Amino acid sequence: MIHNINEYVEYLESVRKRTMQYVKATPSFTLEWKPAENKFSTGDLLRHLGSSQLMFLSILEQKGWTYPGHERSKGETIEEITHYLEACHVKFIKGLLILGNDLLTKKIPTMHGHEVSSWRIMMAFIEHEIHHRGQLSSYLQNNNVEPPQIFGLKIEQVKRL
């Protein structure tokens, strides 16, 4: 359970910082690559990370489950996509801070119509971000791009028992 919005934001910032390391490692030539025809391209995936912040903010503000999309108009180049990600993140953080600790006692309707504690939605957001960061890592590797090491080490560098 989350007890303080500022602590949540601090943790969220650390998660986003690591995600942005992957974004910065994403070469332009990978933006149109997809693992299959009906899957997100790398660019779609990156734009989705920004758009999902706007969606989760809308949910937490109790304005409903609305997704703004991940079209190319939100950013075609890695620079434009990075700008979109940063703008969405600023809006998300500002929105959370405005909602404040009162948010933590609220019940939020799910897409299926039942209510859950807001902190569950907030944790789902972080899980969503980490899921897509892992997906981005796979996309990079499929394009022969070495992804950043999340904590600075490869498993091969950890001492074996």
Buried (B, 14 or more C-beta within 10 A) or exposed (E): EBEEBEEBBEEBEEBBEBBBBBBEBBEEEBBEBBEEEEEBBBBBBBBBBBBBBBBBBBBBBEEEEEEBEBEBEBBBEBEBBBBBBBBBBEBBBEBBEEBEEEBBEBEBBEEEEEEEBBBBBBBBBBEBBBEBBEBBBEBBEEEEBEBBEBEEEEEEEEEEE
